[in-house]
Amino acid sequence: MKPFSILLIRVLGLYLFLKTLFSVLPALLGPMGSEFWSVAVLPMLIATVAVPMLGGVLLWCFAGRLAAWRWRGSCQG
């Protein structure tokens, strides 16, 4: 069951990363995309784009450790 948990965590991380990327990419690369790169909008882009993408990457990278921690905890109690 642990390999399946790792797979599910990685799929969740990949989904989180790609969903965020594909939702913002058309706005950034469109004809009016230069407006989104202003200093006023940068904190909003960091909060809504960079943080979820970082979360997806971290889920992908640490899926094995998360699954091991989850299954070790469930076997003890």
Secondary structure, 3 states (H helix, E strand, C coil): CHHHHHHHHHHHHHHHHHHHHHHHHHHHHCCCHHHHHCCCCHHHHHHHHHHHHHHHHHHHHCHHHHHHHHHHHHHHC
